[in-house]
Amino acid sequence: MEIFTMHPGLTLSPLLTPKPNAAGRSKTVLAEQRLVVMEACDDLLRSLGAALPEDCDYEPPSGTNGDMARKAWVERISLVEALRDEITMEAMKITIDWNPNS
């Protein structure tokens, strides 16, 4: 099984694309579930962006502290963006009946 690197230092097992209607949920249900996850990621990204640290949030207020804080915050934002991208790809695979073995 191939390991998926979503973010430096974080490796995850790859998502396995489900086969719609194979004694399970329909393509519509599976795709809708992924859309809900994507919407949640979008909401989280908006919240993370709104909470991005400013220099004045740290004592002493300096560009160095603010830069370090923003860098750490941006790393987490990029993690959520990568997760959203992965779920988006999964939704597209479900929608087009993608099968790597055919």
All heavy atoms as an XYZ file, in Angstrom:
783
protein
N       0.847     -1.186      0.000
C       0.000      0.000      0.000
C       0.885      1.240      0.000
O       1.805      1.361      0.784
C      -0.917     -0.015      1.222
C      -1.805      1.205      1.312
S      -2.891      1.195      2.747
C      -4.178      0.142      2.138
N       0.609      2.126     -0.889
C       1.357      3.366     -1.023
C       0.980      4.323      0.105
O      -0.175      4.421      0.497
C       1.020      3.983     -2.376
C       1.633      5.328     -2.614
C       1.171      5.922     -3.948
O       0.895      5.151     -4.869
O       1.081      7.139     -4.022
N       1.988      5.032      0.633
C       1.748      6.014      1.686
C       1.616      7.389      1.036
O       2.378      7.753      0.157
C       2.898      6.021      2.716
C       3.014      4.663      3.405
C       2.727      7.132      3.738
C       1.807      4.276      4.223
N       0.644      8.151      1.469
C       0.358      9.479      0.926
C       0.940     10.522      1.859
O       0.652     10.521      3.048
C      -1.155      9.659      0.797
C      -1.571     11.022      0.329
C      -1.307     11.422     -0.972
C      -2.218     11.883      1.180
C      -1.697     12.672     -1.415
C      -2.611     13.139      0.748
C      -2.347     13.526     -0.559
N       1.781     11.407      1.335
C       2.331     12.500      2.130
C       1.533     13.749      1.835
O       1.654     14.341      0.774
C       3.823     12.720      1.819
O       4.527     11.513      2.069
C       4.395     13.829      2.679
N       0.684     14.114      2.772
C      -0.184     15.273      2.611
C       0.559     16.550      2.968
O       0.328     17.596      2.391
C      -1.409     15.123      3.518
C      -2.344     16.303      3.498
S      -3.647     16.178      4.704
C      -4.536     14.761      4.123
N       1.455     16.453      3.921
C       2.135     17.610      4.477
C       3.488     17.119      4.964
O       3.578     15.989      5.455
C       1.289     18.143      5.637
C       1.659     19.508      6.094
N       2.562     19.721      7.089
C       1.245     20.728      5.701
C       2.682     21.017      7.306
N       1.888     21.645      6.469
N       4.552     17.917      4.843
C       5.860     17.461      5.328
C       5.784     16.956      6.769
O       5.220     17.617      7.634
C       6.731     18.715      5.229
C       6.072     19.551      4.188
C       4.594     19.270      4.306
N       6.306     15.789      6.991
C       6.299     15.218      8.330
C       5.034     14.454      8.682
O       4.930     13.884      9.758
N       4.062     14.438      7.810
C       2.807     13.730      8.067
C       2.522     12.800      6.898
O       2.371     13.253      5.773
C       1.649     14.721      8.230
C       0.258     14.112      8.417
C       0.185     13.356      9.736
C      -0.800     15.196      8.373
N       2.499     11.522      7.179
C       2.166     10.565      6.129
C       0.911      9.811      6.534
O       0.726      9.450      7.692
C       3.311      9.555      5.884
O       3.667      8.941      7.114
C       4.532     10.251      5.306
N       0.047      9.623      5.562
C      -1.227      8.951      5.783
C      -1.394      7.854      4.746
O      -0.892      7.964      3.630
C      -2.389      9.941      5.632
C      -2.404     11.153      6.552
C      -3.483     12.125      6.119
C      -2.611     10.727      7.980
N      -2.126      6.837      5.102
C      -2.495      5.831      4.119
C      -3.403      6.486      3.098
O      -4.196      7.367      3.439
C      -3.243      4.666      4.779
O      -2.429      4.054      5.743
N      -3.311      6.086      1.842
C      -4.160      6.711      0.826
C      -5.624      6.352      1.019
O      -5.949      5.285      1.544
C      -3.624      6.135     -0.492
C      -2.984      4.849     -0.107
C      -2.454      5.036      1.287
N      -6.487      7.254      0.598
C      -7.920      6.957      0.607
C      -8.204      5.916     -0.469
O      -7.618      5.958     -1.551
C      -8.734      8.215      0.303
C      -8.690      9.318      1.349
C      -9.464     10.542      0.863
C      -9.248      8.831      2.675
N      -9.064      4.995     -0.178
C      -9.483      4.004     -1.159
C     -10.815      4.459     -1.725
O     -11.763      4.709     -0.979
C      -9.624      2.623     -0.517
C      -8.352      2.065      0.120
C      -8.660      0.717      0.788
C      -7.246      1.920     -0.898
N     -10.879      4.594     -3.032
C     -12.102      5.080     -3.668
C     -13.164      3.991     -3.628
O     -12.952      2.896     -4.148
C     -11.828      5.483     -5.126
O     -10.773      6.454     -5.130
C     -13.066      6.079     -5.770
N     -14.310      4.279     -3.001
C     -15.369      3.277     -2.937
C     -16.024      3.083     -4.302
O     -15.970      3.962     -5.161
C     -16.369      3.866     -1.943
C     -16.133      5.323     -1.989
C     -14.684      5.529     -2.335
N     -16.599      1.920     -4.487
C     -17.318      1.632     -5.727
C     -18.807      1.812     -5.443
O     -19.400      1.065     -4.682
C     -17.029      0.211     -6.182
C     -17.704     -0.110     -7.498
C     -16.910     -1.136     -8.260
C     -17.555     -1.510     -9.548
N     -17.691     -0.459    -10.500
N     -19.403      2.820     -6.060
C     -20.833      3.074     -5.829
C     -21.689      1.862     -6.194
O     -21.400      1.153     -7.166
C     -21.137      4.250     -6.758
C     -19.817      4.907     -6.985
C     -18.812      3.797     -6.951
N     -22.737      1.644     -5.413
C     -23.738      0.608     -5.651
C     -23.214     -0.820     -5.571
O     -23.900     -1.739     -5.957
C     -24.441      0.821     -7.007
C     -25.230      2.107     -7.005
O     -25.856      2.456     -6.020
N     -25.171      2.833     -8.104
N     -22.014     -1.010     -5.091
C     -21.496     -2.358     -4.919
C     -21.926     -2.839     -3.533
O     -21.143     -2.904     -2.609
C     -19.974     -2.384     -5.050
N     -23.195     -3.161     -3.425
C     -23.789     -3.572     -2.152
C     -23.578     -2.495     -1.096
O     -23.409     -2.777      0.071
C     -23.220     -4.904     -1.693
N     -23.559     -1.264     -1.535
C     -23.336     -0.153     -0.617
C     -24.105      1.073     -1.032
O     -25.177      0.982     -1.616
N     -23.533      2.229     -0.756
C     -24.203      3.499     -1.023
C     -24.080      3.908     -2.493
O     -23.149      3.513     -3.186
C     -23.620      4.572     -0.129
C     -24.019      4.325      1.338
C     -23.328      5.284      2.218
N     -22.019      4.695      2.529
C     -21.299      5.019      3.575
N     -21.699      5.947      4.394
N     -20.155      4.438      3.798
N     -24.999      4.721     -2.921
C     -25.029      5.187     -4.313
C     -23.941      6.219     -4.558
O     -23.398      6.821     -3.623
C     -26.388      5.800     -4.635
O     -26.536      7.030     -3.951
N     -23.678      6.453     -5.825
C     -22.710      7.476     -6.231
C     -23.127      8.833     -5.665
O     -22.295      9.591     -5.171
C     -22.640      7.532     -7.758
C     -21.669      8.571     -8.278
C     -21.788      8.840     -9.768
C     -21.558      7.633    -10.610
N     -21.452      7.962    -12.059
N     -24.406      9.126     -5.719
C     -24.907     10.408     -5.229
C     -24.630     10.571     -3.743
O     -24.129     11.611     -3.305
C     -26.424     10.531     -5.499
O     -26.641     10.402     -6.906
C     -26.968     11.844     -5.006
N     -24.934      9.560     -2.962
C     -24.718      9.635     -1.509
C     -23.230      9.775     -1.204
O     -22.823     10.615     -0.390
C     -25.311      8.401     -0.796
C     -24.875      8.330      0.651
C     -26.834      8.422     -0.894
N     -22.399      8.970     -1.855
C     -20.960      9.033     -1.611
C     -20.389     10.403     -1.976
O     -19.602     10.979     -1.220
C     -20.242      7.931     -2.395
C     -20.528      6.504     -1.925
C     -19.989      5.501     -2.935
C     -19.937      6.261     -0.547
N     -20.802     10.932     -3.125
C     -20.317     12.249     -3.547
C     -20.820     13.340     -2.605
O     -20.058     14.258     -2.242
C     -20.734     12.531     -4.976
N     -22.082     13.262     -2.198
C     -22.637     14.259     -1.277
C     -21.906     14.252      0.061
O     -21.667     15.308      0.645
C     -24.132     14.022     -1.059
C     -24.976     14.454     -2.243
C     -26.453     14.108     -2.095
O     -26.834     13.406     -1.123
O     -27.227     14.537     -2.967
N     -21.524     13.069      0.536
C     -20.774     12.988      1.790
C     -19.439     13.712      1.669
O     -19.024     14.423      2.582
C     -20.532     11.528      2.179
C     -21.766     10.816      2.622
C     -21.519      9.335      2.844
O     -20.652      8.731      2.210
N     -22.287      8.755      3.734
N     -18.782     13.549      0.533
C     -17.500     14.231      0.325
C     -17.706     15.742      0.218
O     -16.887     16.517      0.696
C     -16.780     13.694     -0.906
C     -15.892     12.491     -0.568
C     -16.608     11.219     -0.838
N     -15.864     10.044     -0.376
C     -16.446      9.052      0.243
N     -17.730      9.086      0.501
N     -15.762      7.998      0.615
N     -18.818     16.157     -0.404
C     -19.105     17.594     -0.490
C     -19.290     18.210      0.898
O     -18.856     19.337      1.145
C     -20.343     17.838     -1.350
C     -20.164     17.603     -2.845
C     -21.516     17.736     -3.562
C     -19.144     18.550     -3.437
N     -19.919     17.476      1.795
C     -20.100     17.956      3.164
C     -18.737     18.139      3.840
O     -18.492     19.146      4.521
C     -20.996     16.991      3.984
C     -20.981     17.337      5.456
C     -22.416     17.023      3.445
N     -17.833     17.199      3.629
C     -16.483     17.309      4.198
C     -15.754     18.508      3.585
O     -15.088     19.275      4.292
C     -15.682     16.007      3.988
C     -14.238     16.174      4.454
C     -16.348     14.846      4.723
N     -15.895     18.693      2.276
C     -15.252     19.828      1.612
C     -15.784     21.152      2.154
O     -15.015     22.100      2.389
C     -15.456     19.726      0.101
C     -14.690     18.572     -0.526
S     -15.281     18.069     -2.166
C     -15.344     19.591     -3.051
N     -17.088     21.230      2.386
C     -17.691     22.441      2.950
C     -17.157     22.700      4.360
O     -16.887     23.846      4.724
C     -19.210     22.326      2.974
C     -19.841     22.404      1.605
C     -21.338     22.088      1.611
O     -21.923     21.916      2.705
O     -21.913     22.011      0.514
N     -16.989     21.636      5.138
C     -16.444     21.783      6.485
C     -14.999     22.294      6.419
O     -14.602     23.148      7.224
C     -16.514     20.450      7.234
N     -14.243     21.795      5.466
C     -12.868     22.282      5.276
C     -12.886     23.764      4.902
O     -12.072     24.544      5.419
C     -12.143     21.476      4.205
S     -11.700     19.797      4.714
N     -13.793     24.155      4.017
C     -13.903     25.567      3.632
C     -14.228     26.438      4.840
O     -13.636     27.509      5.020
C     -14.974     25.759      2.555
C     -14.550     25.242      1.196
O     -13.340     25.088      0.945
O     -15.448     24.985      0.369
N     -15.156     25.979      5.674
C     -15.507     26.727      6.884
C     -14.295     26.840      7.814
O     -14.036     27.915      8.369
C     -16.660     26.054      7.629
C     -17.989     26.165      6.902
O     -18.118     27.018      5.997
O     -18.904     25.378      7.240
N     -13.579     25.744      7.982
C     -12.394     25.759      8.838
C     -11.331     26.689      8.270
O     -10.698     27.446      9.015
C     -11.842     24.334      9.001
C     -10.605     24.176      9.872
C     -10.813     24.766     11.265
C     -10.204     22.708      9.950
N     -11.137     26.658      6.951
C     -10.148     27.550      6.335
C     -10.512     29.017      6.543
O      -9.632     29.846      6.820
C      -9.998     27.235      4.844
C      -9.244     25.943      4.538
C      -9.404     25.558      3.070
C      -7.775     26.078      4.908
N     -11.782     29.354      6.435
C     -12.218     30.740      6.692
C     -11.931     31.126      8.147
O     -11.434     32.231      8.422
C     -13.699     30.916      6.380
C     -13.986     31.157      4.904
C     -15.434     31.558      4.653
N     -16.359     30.454      4.871
C     -16.602     29.489      3.978
N     -15.994     29.496      2.822
N     -17.455     28.522      4.261
N     -12.211     30.221      9.058
C     -11.974     30.505     10.481
C     -10.486     30.624     10.785
O     -10.069     31.514     11.539
C     -12.577     29.392     11.342
O     -13.968     29.351     11.186
N      -9.693     29.746     10.206
C      -8.247     29.820     10.422
C      -7.682     31.123      9.863
O      -6.835     31.767     10.494
C      -7.554     28.624      9.775
C      -7.751     27.272     10.460
C      -7.253     26.142      9.561
C      -7.050     27.237     11.804
N      -8.156     31.512      8.691
C      -7.690     32.766      8.092
C      -8.060     33.967      8.945
O      -7.259     34.899      9.110
N      -9.257     33.949      9.499
C      -9.698     35.059     10.345
C      -8.889     35.137     11.640
O      -8.713     36.220     12.200
C     -11.183     34.910     10.674
N      -8.381     34.002     12.102
C      -7.638     33.963     13.359
C      -6.128     34.077     13.161
O      -5.371     33.961     14.121
C      -7.959     32.662     14.095
N      -5.680     34.325     11.940
C      -4.249     34.447     11.649
C      -3.628     35.491     12.572
O      -4.137     36.611     12.679
C      -4.064     34.839     10.185
C      -2.703     34.599      9.574
C      -2.372     33.104      9.543
C      -2.652     35.150      8.166
N      -2.568     35.126     13.271
C      -1.973     36.032     14.264
C      -1.429     37.332     13.663
O      -0.982     37.365     12.526
C      -0.822     35.217     14.844
C      -1.126     33.803     14.517
C      -1.891     33.836     13.230
N      -1.461     38.364     14.478
C      -0.887     39.669     14.144
C       0.280     39.914     15.097
O       0.337     39.334     16.186
C      -1.941     40.779     14.330
C      -3.143     40.647     13.426
C      -2.818     40.948     11.968
O      -1.831     41.659     11.696
O      -3.573     40.471     11.101
N       1.186     40.800     14.714
C       2.342     41.108     15.565
C       1.924     41.536     16.968
O       2.543     41.168     17.954
C       3.192     42.224     14.936
C       3.827     41.800     13.621
O       3.856     40.589     13.327
O       4.286     42.690     12.882
N       0.836     42.312     17.051
C       0.405     42.869     18.339
C      -0.185     41.814     19.275
O      -0.426     42.094     20.446
C      -0.590     44.000     18.124
S      -2.102     43.468     17.286
N      -0.374     40.585     18.773
C      -0.932     39.525     19.616
C       0.117     38.906     20.540
O      -0.218     38.074     21.380
C      -1.528     38.410     18.750
C      -2.719     38.869     17.932
O      -3.405     39.813     18.363
O      -2.956     38.279     16.854
N       1.383     39.294     20.388
C       2.473     38.660     21.124
C       3.246     39.693     21.923
O       3.317     40.855     21.573
C       3.394     37.913     20.147
C       2.606     36.808     19.472
C       1.953     37.039     18.277
C       2.437     35.583     20.099
C       1.165     36.058     17.695
C       1.651     34.598     19.527
C       1.017     34.845     18.331
O       0.233     33.876     17.775
N       3.811     39.212     23.010
C       4.580     40.072     23.901
C       6.023     39.616     23.866
O       6.303     38.451     24.152
C       4.019     39.950     25.318
C       4.477     41.000     26.280
C       4.110     42.414     25.867
O       2.998     42.659     25.400
O       4.981     43.273     26.006
N       6.982     40.424     23.498
C       6.748     41.782     23.023
C       6.236     41.759     21.585
O       6.563     40.836     20.839
C       8.138     42.425     23.101
C       9.086     41.298     22.912
C       8.415     40.086     23.523
N       5.451     42.760     21.198
C       4.949     42.797     19.816
C       6.106     43.097     18.858
O       6.636     44.189     18.856
C       3.924     43.922     19.822
C       4.157     44.694     21.069
C       4.942     43.854     22.002
N       6.513     42.082     18.123
C       7.614     42.276     17.188
C       7.313     41.520     15.902
O       6.548     40.562     15.893
C       8.928     41.760     17.783
O       8.925     40.347     17.843
N       7.951     41.970     14.847
C       7.792     41.293     13.566
C       8.256     39.856     13.627
O       7.663     38.973     13.008
N       9.292     39.579     14.403
C       9.821     38.215     14.504
C       8.797     37.279     15.132
O       8.515     36.207     14.612
C      11.123     38.197     15.334
O      12.068     39.072     14.719
C      11.693     36.801     15.415
N       8.228     37.692     16.260
C       7.219     36.850     16.912
C       6.014     36.658     16.003
O       5.493     35.555     15.861
C       6.757     37.474     18.234
C       7.805     37.373     19.317
O       8.740     36.593     19.214
N       7.660     38.188     20.340
N       5.559     37.744     15.402
C       4.407     37.659     14.509
C       4.689     36.763     13.310
O       3.843     35.955     12.915
N       5.886     36.898     12.722
C       6.250     36.067     11.566
C       6.280     34.588     11.934
O       5.786     33.741     11.189
C       7.611     36.482     11.000
C       7.570     37.816     10.275
O       6.459     38.303      9.966
O       8.664     38.377     10.036
N       6.871     34.275     13.095
C       6.947     32.876     13.531
C       5.552     32.319     13.800
O       5.245     31.189     13.430
C       7.828     32.751     14.780
C       9.297     32.955     14.484
S      10.414     32.994     15.914
C       9.609     32.046     17.159
N       4.716     33.126     14.421
C       3.349     32.694     14.731
C       2.548     32.486     13.450
O       1.840     31.479     13.305
C       2.662     33.729     15.622
N       2.657     33.418     12.505
C       1.934     33.285     11.232
C       2.433     32.078     10.443
O       1.635     31.350      9.849
C       2.053     34.570     10.415
C       1.088     35.658     10.852
C       1.103     36.848      9.930
N       2.394     37.530      9.938
C       2.788     38.401     10.870
N       1.992     38.692     11.887
N       3.969     38.975     10.790
N       3.741     31.839     10.456
C       4.302     30.687      9.726
C       3.694     29.388     10.257
O       3.275     28.521      9.478
C       5.821     30.650      9.864
C       6.454     29.491      9.133
C       7.965     29.475      9.297
C       8.531     28.330      8.485
N       9.235     27.368      9.284
N       3.629     29.251     11.569
C       3.051     28.042     12.168
C       1.571     27.924     11.807
O       1.076     26.827     11.509
C       3.230     28.074     13.691
N       0.869     29.044     11.825
C      -0.559     29.053     11.506
C      -0.777     28.676     10.044
O      -1.663     27.904      9.708
C      -1.118     30.435     11.828
C      -2.570     30.471     12.198
C      -3.569     30.987     11.442
C      -3.191     29.994     13.382
N      -4.779     30.868     12.094
C      -4.565     30.257     13.295
C      -2.709     29.368     14.532
C      -5.463     29.918     14.291
C      -3.607     29.033     15.520
C      -4.961     29.305     15.396
N       0.061     29.241      9.165
C      -0.051     28.977      7.732
C       0.235     27.502      7.438
O      -0.383     26.910      6.548
C       0.880     29.915      6.927
C       1.034     29.470      5.487
C       0.342     31.348      6.984
N       1.139     26.894      8.184
C       1.400     25.463      8.013
C       0.136     24.655      8.280
O      -0.170     23.700      7.566
C       2.520     24.998      8.944
C       3.889     25.474      8.514
C       4.973     25.139      9.524
O       4.647     24.673     10.649
O       6.145     25.351      9.205
N      -0.606     25.030      9.282
C      -1.849     24.324      9.598
C      -2.927     24.599      8.546
O      -3.695     23.708      8.189
C      -2.326     24.703     10.992
C      -1.549     23.938     12.057
C      -1.066     24.820     13.177
N      -0.253     24.052     14.111
C       1.082     24.025     14.065
N       1.741     24.688     13.143
N       1.763     23.314     14.937
N      -2.955     25.808      8.041
C      -3.885     26.131      6.964
C      -3.580     25.277      5.737
O      -4.487     24.724      5.114
C      -3.834     27.640      6.633
C      -4.462     28.448      7.772
C      -4.517     27.937      5.297
C      -4.274     29.953      7.658
N      -2.298     25.126      5.416
C      -1.934     24.326      4.247
C      -2.285     22.856      4.446
O      -2.631     22.158      3.490
C      -0.453     24.491      3.894
O       0.380     23.911      4.864
N      -2.256     22.392      5.674
C      -2.669     21.018      5.972
C      -4.155     20.824      5.663
O      -4.545     19.847      5.012
C      -2.386     20.698      7.442
C      -2.693     19.300      7.923
C      -1.816     18.278      7.223
C      -2.503     19.214      9.421
N      -4.986     21.762      6.071
C      -6.429     21.678      5.792
C      -6.678     21.811      4.289
O      -7.531     21.110      3.730
C      -7.219     22.747      6.590
C      -8.701     22.715      6.237
C      -7.028     22.530      8.094
N      -5.921     22.689      3.617
C      -6.059     22.821      2.166
C      -5.720     21.507      1.458
O      -6.417     21.101      0.525
C      -5.164     23.943      1.639
C      -5.641     25.316      2.015
C      -4.649     26.415      1.675
O      -3.428     26.143      1.580
O      -5.091     27.561      1.508
N      -4.657     20.846      1.916
C      -4.273     19.571      1.314
C      -5.347     18.510      1.553
O      -5.660     17.720      0.653
C      -2.925     19.105      1.875
N      -5.929     18.496      2.742
C      -7.008     17.560      3.041
C      -8.204     17.836      2.136
O      -8.783     16.912      1.549
C      -7.424     17.666      4.505
C      -8.615     16.818      4.931
C      -8.318     15.334      4.747
C      -8.989     17.120      6.367
N      -8.560     19.095      1.985
C      -9.678     19.457      1.122
C      -9.409     19.021     -0.317
O     -10.284     18.478     -0.981
C      -9.954     20.953      1.159
C     -11.233     21.295      0.401
C     -11.342     22.769      0.104
N     -12.647     23.103     -0.431
C     -13.066     22.806     -1.668
N     -12.293     22.147     -2.496
N     -14.272     23.150     -2.078
N      -8.186     19.237     -0.793
C      -7.824     18.836     -2.155
C      -7.944     17.321     -2.330
O      -8.410     16.841     -3.365
C      -6.406     19.286     -2.498
C      -6.273     20.790     -2.632
O      -7.307     21.491     -2.716
O      -5.116     21.268     -2.636
N      -7.516     16.583     -1.316
C      -7.594     15.120     -1.384
C      -9.053     14.654     -1.441
O      -9.404     13.775     -2.233
C      -6.886     14.503     -0.175
C      -6.861     13.001     -0.215
C      -6.247     12.385      1.022
O      -6.226     13.037      2.096
O      -5.810     11.227      0.917
N      -9.900     15.250     -0.624
C     -11.315     14.887     -0.607
C     -11.980     15.294     -1.925
O     -12.832     14.576     -2.456
C     -12.041     15.530      0.598
C     -11.426     15.054      1.918
C     -13.532     15.248      0.560
C     -11.489     13.560      2.165
N     -11.583     16.433     -2.474
C     -12.100     16.874     -3.770
C     -11.763     15.852     -4.851
O     -12.623     15.490     -5.670
C     -11.525     18.257     -4.146
O     -11.898     19.199     -3.146
C     -12.019     18.717     -5.502
N     -10.527     15.391     -4.863
C     -10.110     14.389     -5.846
C     -10.918     13.103     -5.669
O     -11.347     12.480     -6.648
C      -8.612     14.104     -5.704
C      -8.075     13.168     -6.753
S      -8.259     13.768     -8.454
C      -7.170     15.165     -8.435
N     -11.153     12.732     -4.441
C     -11.940     11.528     -4.159
C     -13.374     11.693     -4.681
O     -13.930     10.767     -5.278
C     -11.943     11.262     -2.652
C     -12.482      9.938     -2.261
C     -11.623      8.771     -2.702
O     -10.458      8.957     -3.096
O     -12.134      7.648     -2.660
N     -13.958     12.857     -4.475
C     -15.317     13.116     -4.979
C     -15.353     13.032     -6.503
O     -16.300     12.469     -7.077
C     -15.796     14.491     -4.510
N     -14.332     13.565     -7.150
C     -14.283     13.492     -8.617
C     -14.153     12.048     -9.092
O     -14.804     11.647    -10.063
C     -13.136     14.343     -9.158
C     -13.411     15.826     -9.058
S     -12.245     16.870     -9.957
C     -10.824     16.826     -8.903
N     -13.331     11.259     -8.410
C     -13.169      9.849     -8.781
C     -14.502      9.102     -8.656
O     -14.840      8.286     -9.506
C     -12.112      9.176     -7.901
C     -10.697      9.613     -8.200
C      -9.752      8.935     -7.226
C      -8.309      9.344     -7.445
N      -7.414      8.702     -6.461
N     -15.225      9.374     -7.595
C     -16.531      8.728     -7.404
C     -17.488      9.136     -8.519
O     -18.200      8.320     -9.093
C     -17.107      9.083     -6.018
C     -16.290      8.400     -4.925
C     -18.584      8.683     -5.911
C     -16.556      8.920     -3.523
N     -17.483     10.421     -8.847
C     -18.407     10.957     -9.842
C     -18.173     10.371    -11.232
O     -19.124     10.099    -11.959
C     -18.284     12.495     -9.890
O     -18.591     13.001     -8.575
C     -19.241     13.097    -10.882
N     -16.916     10.127    -11.584
C     -16.615      9.614    -12.925
C     -16.438      8.095    -12.937
O     -16.003      7.533    -13.937
C     -15.378     10.294    -13.540
C     -14.122      9.993    -12.723
C     -15.602     11.784    -13.708
C     -12.825     10.387    -13.401
N     -16.755      7.434    -11.814
C     -16.587      5.979    -11.708
C     -15.150      5.554    -12.002
O     -14.892      4.602    -12.728
C     -17.542      5.239    -12.650
C     -18.985      5.379    -12.241
O     -19.244      5.406    -11.022
O     -19.834      5.491    -13.128
N     -14.219      6.282    -11.431
C     -12.796      6.019    -11.641
C     -12.428      4.653    -11.074
O     -12.780      4.313     -9.948
C     -11.963      7.103    -10.962
C     -10.491      6.961    -11.181
C      -9.808      7.294    -12.289
C      -9.537      6.466    -10.243
N      -8.474      7.043    -12.108
C      -8.280      6.527    -10.870
C      -9.623      5.966     -8.946
C      -7.104      6.121    -10.251
C      -8.464      5.559     -8.330
C      -7.227      5.631     -8.974
N     -11.734      3.865    -11.861
C     -11.273      2.547    -11.439
C      -9.855      2.361    -11.953
O      -9.651      2.198    -13.151
C     -12.198      1.451    -11.967
C     -11.791      0.087    -11.455
O     -10.757     -0.086    -10.815
N     -12.613     -0.901    -11.750
N      -8.859      2.387    -11.040
C      -7.468      2.279    -11.477
C      -7.132      0.906    -12.065
O      -6.126      0.768    -12.727
C      -6.677      2.549    -10.207
C      -7.594      2.121     -9.108
C      -8.975      2.446     -9.603
N      -7.961     -0.082    -11.850
C      -7.677     -1.444    -12.311
C      -8.279     -1.755    -13.669
O      -8.161     -2.867    -14.146
C      -8.172     -2.460    -11.278
C      -7.472     -2.273     -9.956
O      -6.286     -1.953     -9.901
N      -8.211     -2.434     -8.880
N      -8.976     -0.787    -14.263
C      -9.597     -1.101    -15.559
C      -8.862     -0.424    -16.686
O      -8.014      0.346    -16.552
C     -11.047     -0.679    -15.567
O     -11.205      0.680    -15.298
